[in-house]
Amino acid sequence: MIYTIPDYYQEFRCLASDCPATCCAGWQIVIDDKTLRRYRNLKGSFGSRLANAINWKQQTFEQYEGRCAFLNEQNLCDIHLEAGADLMCRTCRNYPRHTEVYENERELSLSLSCPAIARLLLGRKERVTFRSIERGGVEQEEEFDDLLYSALQDCRELLLAFAQNRADALELRMAKLLALAHDVQNRIQARRLFEVEGVLERYRRPGADARLTERLRRYVAEQSERLSNRERLDELVTLRWRQLDYLRDFEVLDPLWREDLQEWRRLLYGRGCAGYLEAAWKFREAEKEWETEYEQILVYFLFTYFCGAVYDGDCLKKVQMSVTSVLILRELALAEWIRQDGRLSFEDRAKLAWRYSRELEHSDPNLLAMERMMGEWKEAGFESLLTLLLEA
C-alpha cells in the first residue's frame, strides 16, 4: 500500500479550547460500528451517560443547540477527558485528517475546514510538496481503472507545477490549469487515454508555456470582440455575483453563513457595477501581498479531489471546482475588506477559508451540487472562467 501526504501533514496541532470554531458543533458526528459496540457495552455512570446521549438509530451523538452532548463549556470533549482518546469514535480521532481511497493507494490530507489547518496552510510561504511511502499490504478493486488513474496522476503532477509557478500571475496559472484539464478531458470522453501522455508532453515542451499564454489571451480577446467595453465590464461583474449564487443553493451547516452571505452580496454588488469595479481595483493591489495563500488553497483542492475523477471520468469539473473555490474566496475577501474599511487581517482570511470549506466539504449534498453546477451553470463553464481570469 502506498501512502501520500503533503509535507506539512505532521505539523498539525489541535487548538483544543482555544479553537475559534470547535469541530464538535454544527454538524452530526457519525459513530463507527466498532466504537458503537464498545459504547453499548460500557458499564458504570459514564456508560449510562453514553447510552442516553447517543441516537442509536442514526448512530450519531445527540446535539443540544447544535453542540455535541459531550462538548463541555470549555469546548473540550468529556469522552476524551474522562475515558481517554481510545474511546473516541473514528470520526473524532481522525479529524481533521482526511483520506482519499484508491486501489493500493491512500492519499492523506488535512481538512481546510479546521481553523488550525487554515492557519497552517495559508501561513506557509514555501511551495507544498508531497511524499509517498510504501507499507505492506495490497488491495485490488474489480472495477478500478488503473490506466485512467495513472493518467490522472501524471496530469495532476503537471497541474500542480502550473499552480505553483510563481513567475505567472495567479489568474494566468488558473487559466492554464483549465486549458490542460480541458484537453485531457476531451481524451477521456473520447476514450483515447493513450493520447493523454502526448498531451502532457506538448505542454512540457520548451516554448509551450509562452504559446499557451498567447493562445489563451487570443481566445478571450476573440470572445470579447462581440461586446462594447461597458458591456464587457457588466458581464464580468455579473459572472462574479452569479458565482456567489452557487452558495445560496447549498445546504447550510452554519446558520450565520446565510446571513453573512447576504451581507457580503450587498457590500459587493449593492453599489452597482461602477462601485464594485472601483473597490475591486483597489483591493487587487492589496491582495497581491497574500497571493501565496490562494496558491496553497488551489493546490489543496487539486491534490484532494483531482484524482477522484478515476471514479466518474470527469477531471475538468475537479479543476473547475478548484478554480471556482479560489475565485469565490477572493470575492468574499473583497467583501470583508469593504466591510472593514480597507483592512483584512491574516486571521480574517483564514476564517473565510475554513468557513467556506466547512460549508462545501462537510456536506455530501453540497459537494454534489458544486460538481453539478460545474457542468450546468454557464458562469462555471470553461469559457466563462477563462473570461473571468484573463479579462480581469
HELIX and SHEET records of a PDB file:
HELIX    1   1 TYR A    9  GLU A   11  5                                   3    
HELIX    2   2 ALA A   16  ASP A   18  5                                   3    
HELIX    3   3 ASP A   33  ASN A   41  1                                   9    
HELIX    4   4 GLY A   44  ASN A   52  1                                   9    
HELIX    5   5 ASP A   78  ALA A   83  1                                   6    
HELIX    6   6 ALA A   85  LEU A   87  5                                   3    
HELIX    7   7 ARG A   90  ASN A   94  1                                   5    
HELIX    8   8 PRO A  115  LEU A  122  1                                   8    
HELIX    9   9 ASP A  146  ALA A  163  1                                  18    
HELIX   10  10 LEU A  170  GLN A  189  1                                  20    
HELIX   11  11 LEU A  193  GLU A  195  5                                   3    
HELIX   12  12 VAL A  196  ARG A  204  1                                   9    
HELIX   13  13 ALA A  208  SER A  224  1                                  17    
HELIX   14  14 ASN A  229  ARG A  248  1                                  20    
HELIX   15  15 PRO A  255  TYR A  269  1                                  15    
HELIX   16  16 GLY A  272  GLU A  287  1                                  16    
HELIX   17  17 LYS A  288  TRP A  290  5                                   3    
HELIX   18  18 GLU A  291  TYR A  305  1                                  15    
HELIX   19  19 PHE A  306  GLY A  308  5                                   3    
HELIX   20  20 ALA A  309  ASP A  312  1                                   4    
HELIX   21  21 CYS A  315  ARG A  339  1                                  25    
HELIX   22  22 PHE A  346  GLU A  361  1                                  16    
HELIX   23  23 ASP A  364  GLU A  376  1                                  13    
HELIX   24  24 LYS A  378  ALA A  380  5                                   3    
HELIX   25  25 PHE A  382  GLU A  391  1                                  10    
SHEET    1   A 4 ARG A  97  TYR A 102  0                                        
SHEET    2   A 4 GLU A 105  LEU A 110 -1                                        
SHEET    3   A 4 ILE A   2  PRO A   6  1                                        
SHEET    4   A 4 PHE A 130  GLU A 134 -1                                        
SHEET    1   B 2 ILE A  54  ASN A  55  0                                        
SHEET    2   B 2 THR A  60  PHE A  61 -1                                        
SHEET    1   C 2 GLN A  63  TYR A  64  0                                        
SHEET    2   C 2 ARG A  67  CYS A  68 -1                                        
END                                                                             
